[in-house]
Amino acid sequence: MPDRTKLFYVFCRICIMNKILIVDDVPGWIRFHKNNIEYLGIEDIEIDTAESALSGLAKVEASIDNPYSVIFTDLQMESNFLPKYAGEWLIEQIKTYKEYCNSRLVIVSASPAIERIAKRHGVLFLPKIAARNSDAEVYRKFLIN
């Protein structure tokens, strides 16, 4: 393959790669989400994780030139943002970046307020009880266009 063709191929692979960020303060939930996403066998997925809203925002900012295509976030993490949930604060911050206007934001939480908060911010949601009691396929709708 000529050098220009190789570069174009690499560029195209980077552009179509699904970058996913999972933000949750419980390592077991991070593993759970990650394992379910990997189980789907979707090619060209890169999964990154963060254990707090603050570290999630740092990863979002560090990836501004190649934004995450999907971000899963818990609501109830660190308490720095009261009266808001940390995940709600994170969503508000992400929405300030035009580079993330095409990213899917998904709240995954056990909070009874999940649907109300998701609707208020115009994002998707997955109750943790539904995630726990379903198979990996429940994640597919958030990952495939």
Secondary structure as the mmCIF struct_conf table of DSSP 4:
data_model
#
loop_
_struct_conf.conf_type_id
_struct_conf.id
_struct_conf.beg_label_comp_id
_struct_conf.beg_label_asym_id
_struct_conf.beg_label_seq_id
_struct_conf.end_label_comp_id
_struct_conf.end_label_asym_id
_struct_conf.end_label_seq_id
HELX_RH_AL_P HELX_RH_AL_P1 ASP A 3 ILE A 16
STRN STRN1 ASN A 18 VAL A 23
BEND BEND1 ASP A 25 ASP A 25
HELX_RH_AL_P HELX_RH_AL_P2 PRO A 27 TYR A 39
TURN_TY1_P TURN_TY1_P1 LEU A 40 GLY A 41
BEND BEND2 GLU A 43 ASP A 44
STRN STRN2 ILE A 45 ALA A 50
BEND BEND3 GLU A 51 SER A 52
HELX_RH_AL_P HELX_RH_AL_P3 ALA A 53 ALA A 62
TURN_TY1_P TURN_TY1_P2 SER A 63 ASP A 65
BEND BEND4 ASN A 66 ASN A 66
BEND BEND5 SER A 69 SER A 69
STRN STRN3 VAL A 70 THR A 73
BEND BEND6 LEU A 75 GLN A 76
BEND BEND7 SER A 79 SER A 79
TURN_TY1_P TURN_TY1_P3 ASN A 80 PRO A 83
BEND BEND8 LYS A 84 LYS A 84
HELX_RH_AL_P HELX_RH_AL_P4 ALA A 86 ILE A 94
TURN_TY1_P TURN_TY1_P4 LYS A 95 THR A 96
HELX_RH_3T_P HELX_RH_3T_P1 LYS A 98 TYR A 100
TURN_TY1_P TURN_TY1_P5 CYS A 101 ASN A 102
STRN STRN4 ARG A 104 SER A 109
TURN_TY1_P TURN_TY1_P6 PRO A 112 ALA A 113
HELX_RH_AL_P HELX_RH_AL_P5 ILE A 114 HIS A 121
TURN_TY1_P TURN_TY1_P7 GLY A 122 GLY A 122
STRN STRN5 LEU A 124 PRO A 127
HELX_RH_AL_P HELX_RH_AL_P6 LYS A 128 ARG A 132
TURN_TY1_P TURN_TY1_P8 ASN A 133 ASN A 133
BEND BEND9 SER A 134 SER A 134
TURN_TY1_P TURN_TY1_P9 ALA A 136 ALA A 136
HELX_RH_AL_P HELX_RH_AL_P7 GLU A 137 LEU A 143
#
